[in-house]
Amino acid sequence: DASSSMNEPYLDTNMSRYEIIKKTLRERNSYFPFPELGYNIGLYLYTPWTPIYPVQAYDRQKFAEALQKLPDKPRGPTMLQSGLRKLEPLLKKLPGRTVVFIFSDGTYTEGIGKSPAAIARELVRKYDVCFCVISTADDATSREVIKKVASATPCSIGIPLRRFVDRPEYNSGMLYVVASTANIVTVTETKVAGVKVDNILFDFDKADISPKTSTELYVLAEFMQENPDAYILLAGYTDNSGSEDYNLRLSRRRAQIVADYLMGNFNISPDRIVPLWFGGLNPVADNKTKEGRRLNRRVEIAVGL
C-alpha cells in the first residue's frame, strides 16, 4: 500500500508508516533464510497496481535492487479491491501454497463492487492461498475490514504493523516450519535463559487449559513478568486425526487459548506473544500410536530475549 494514508507517522520513529515498511522489508531480505529452498517471490504495489519484482525465483541481490525502486513517497487513493483482483492471474500460475503479505490500512472504495473480504474468499475457494494482512488501521471499521480478509482461510492472519516490525517470527512462521529431524518423543520441553517450559499438551479434539497446564503457564508468566524484554513464540499443532483444514483451525485455537490465558490472567502484553499454528505438520512422535498422538497435540513454546 503506497497510498497517501501511509504517509502518517509511525509511532515516535520520525518515519512514516511507508518508510518503516520499506526499512523492514530491506532488513528481512538481508537475512531471509534458506534461499536454496527455491522460493518464488513477488513484490507489487496496488496503489495503483505496479509490478516491482514480478513473481520469480528469489534472489537476494535482485530483490534488494527491486526494493530500491519503490516510490520515495506514498500518494494517491487506496485501491485494495483492485489489488486483490489483480492477484488472480498470478495465483493461476503458481503451484503449491502461496502466501500473500498485504500491507493495508483497511480503507477501500465502497460501492464499486465486492468488498475486499468477499474477493479474498473467492480467491481461497479457487487457490491454495493464505493471507498475512499487516494492518495500519486507525478505526474500528478499518480494523474490521482487516479482520475479515484475514479470516478468509484458517492459515491466514492479521497483525498490527508494530508486531510485524518487532517480531520477524510472524514473517518466517507464515513461510515455513522447521521440521523435526526424527520422531523423538523425549524432545518435549524448551529451556531458554533459565526457564524450563514443557510442551502444553491437549486432549483429543480439545483446546482448553488443564490444571497441569495452568501450573506450567504460571512459571512462564512469572519469568515474563521478571524479564520485561522477553517475548514468547507459541506454535500450535495437532495429531493427524482430522482434515488439514480442521487441524489448522484446531491448532490455531490451541495457540490462541495459551496466548489468551497469559494475557488474561497475568497481564502479559499481546505485543510480547507471537501465536502461530501449523495443524498436523512437524510431529514429534509417531501418530500411529496413542502415546505418539498425545504428544503431537501440543503447543510448543520458545522464549526470546
N, C-alpha and C positions, 0 to 999 in steps of 0.2 A: 504494500500500500504506500504509494508515493503521492497521496493526495495532500491538499493543503492542511488538513486537520492533523497530519503527522508532524507539523512544524511546532506543535505545542511542546513546552519544555518537559524534559524527563527528570523528575524529582529535583535534586539540587546539584545536578552534574554540569550545569551550564551548557548542556547539549540538548538538542531536540530529540523527540522520540525517533524520528527518522535517522538522525545521526547515530544514536546509540544502537539502533538495529544494524546499521551498516558496520559499525565498530565490532559488534558481537559476531556478525557473520564472518568478518575477517579473522577474528580470533579463533572461531570454531574451525574455519578452513585450515588454519595453521597447524592444528593438531588433530584433524579428523582421522580417526584410527582405521586401520585395515583397508587402505586403498587397494590392496591386492585382491579384495573380495569381489571387485568388478561392479561396484555400484554405478548405476546411471543417475545423473543428477541434472536438474534444470533450474534456471532462475528466470522468473518473469515478473515484470510489473503488470498490474492490471488497472492502472490509472493514467492513461489507457493501456490496453494490452500491448506489451513490448517485450519480445524475447531478448534477454541479456546473455544467457547461456543456454541455448536450446538443448533439450534433453539429449545427453550423450554420455559416454564413459567418463567417469570422474577423473579429472587431472588437477592436482592441487594448484599448480602454477597457472594453468589456463583459467581455473575458476577464480583465482586471486586477481587475474587480469580482468575478468568479467566484472568482478565486484567494483573495480575502479571505474567502470563505465556507467555505474548508477548515477542518476542526476545528482547534482550538488544540493539542490533544494527541492523539497516536495511542493507540488502545486496542482491545482485542479480538483474536480469533484471525485468522491469515492464511487467506484463502479464495481462493487462486489459481485452483483448478479452477473454482469458481463464477464468478469474474470472467471467465475465458476463455470459458466457455459463454455468458455474457451478451453477448459480442461479436457472436455470430451474427446476432441481429436487426438490429444496427447495420450490419454488413457487407452484409447483403442489400440495403440501401437505398442503398449508396454506389457510384457508378460509378467506374471507373478504379482506380488503385492506392491502397491505404490503408496508412499506416504506423502501427503501434500501439507506442507507447512504454510499457513496463511497468516500474514500479519494484518490485523484489521482493527478498526475502532468500532466495528459493529454498525456503522451507519450505511444506509443504502437508499437508493431512489425508489420510493413506493409508487405503485400504480403503473408500472411498466412491465408487468409480467409476474412470474412466480417469485416468491421470497427466496433469499439465499438458502434457508433450511430446506425448502421444497426441492430446489435444484440439487443440493447436496444429497438428499435422499434418493433422487433419481439416479445420480451417479453411482451410489453404493449398490443400488439394485442391479446395475449393469456391469460394474467393475469391482475388482478386489482392491479397494482403496480405503485408506484411513486418513483422517484429518487431524492435524495438530494446529489449533487455532490460537495464535498468540495475541492476546487482547490488550488494546489500549482504550477500551470502552470507558466512558465517563459517567454514564447514567444507566438507570435500571433497564430502560428499553433496549439500549445498545447491548448491554450485558446479556439480556435475554436472547437477542439475535445470535450472539456468540455461543451461548449455551445450546441453542437448538441446532446450530450447524455442527457443533462438537458432539451432539447426541445422535448423529445420523447413523453411526455404527458403533459397536462396543469396543472397537480398537481405537476410537478417536478420543481426543482430549482437548479441553480448552483451559488455558492458563493465562494469568496476567503477564504482561511483558516483563515486569521486575523479576518474576520467578524464572522465566526463560533466560534472562540475562545472568541471574545469580546462580542458577543451578543447571549446568550443562547436562546433567543426567536426564533431564526431560528430552533433550535433543537425542542423545545416544540411545535412551530407552525406547524411543519410537522406531529406531532403525535396526536394532539387533539386540539379542540376548546372548550372553556368554554361555555356551553350552557346557554341561558337565562333561568332564573327560572320562568319567566312568560312573556307574551306579554304585556309589559307596555310601552305605546307609549311616556310616559314622559321622559324615560331614553334616552336622545339624546345628551348628552354632557359629556365631561370629564373635571374634574378640578384637576390639579396637580400643586403644587408649585406656585400657584398664577396665572396660565394661564388657561383660560377657552376656550375650543375648542368644538364647535358644531360638530356633525357628518357631514361629507361632503356628501350631497345628490346629486343624479343624475337623469336626465330624463330617461324615459323608453328606454332601449337598447342603452344608451349613456355612454361615458366615457370622458367627457370634463369638463373643468373648467368654471363655470359660474361667472358673476360679483360678486354675493354674496359670492361664494366660494373663490374668489381671496381675498376678504376682510378678511375672516376668516383665510386664509393661511398667509396673511401679519402679523396678530397678532402672529400667531405661529412662523413664521420665525423671527420676531423681538425678541421673547423670546429666540429662539435658538441662535441667534447672541449674545444676552446678557448673555447667560449661555452656554459657550463652552463645558461643560461636559455633557450637556443634550443630549438625543437622543430620537427618536420617533419610535413608532411601528404603522404601518399602516395596517389595516385589511379590505380588500375589500369584499363586499357582493353584492348579487343581491336579487330580489324578486324570486318567484317560477315560473316565466313565461316560462323560457327556459328549455332545457335539462340540465342534470348535467354537461356534457362536455362543452356545450356552456356557462353555468353560471360560471364555473370555469375560462374559458378564459376571460369572461367579467369582473369578479371580479378582475382578475389579471390586466387587463388594467386599471381599476379604481384605484387600489392601486398604480400602476406604474405611472399613469398620475399625481397623487398628489406628488409622490416622484420626478418625473422629473421637476415639477413646482417649488418645493422648491430648487432643485439643480440648475436649470437653471436660476431662477430669483433672488435667494437670496444667491447663492454660498454655500449652505449647503452641507457638505461633504457626499457622499454616505455611508461612514462608520458610519454616525450618523442616518441612516434611515434604518428601517427593514420593507420592504414591504412583506406582506403575503396576501393570498386570500383563500376564503372558499366557493365561489359560493353562493348557497341559504341556507346554514346552518345558524343556530343561528338567526332566525328572531326576531326583537324587536317589531314587530307589526303583526296584523292579515293579512295574504296575501289574505284573502277573500274580503277585502275592498280596494278601490282605494287609500285611505289615508294610509292604512297599507302597501301596496306595495310601495308607495312613500317613506315611512320611511325606508323600508328594502333595498332600492337601495342606498347603502351608503359605505363610508369608515370611519371606526372608528379610532380615533387617541388616543394613550396613550403616555404620556411623562415620560421618566425615567431620573434620575439624578445619 
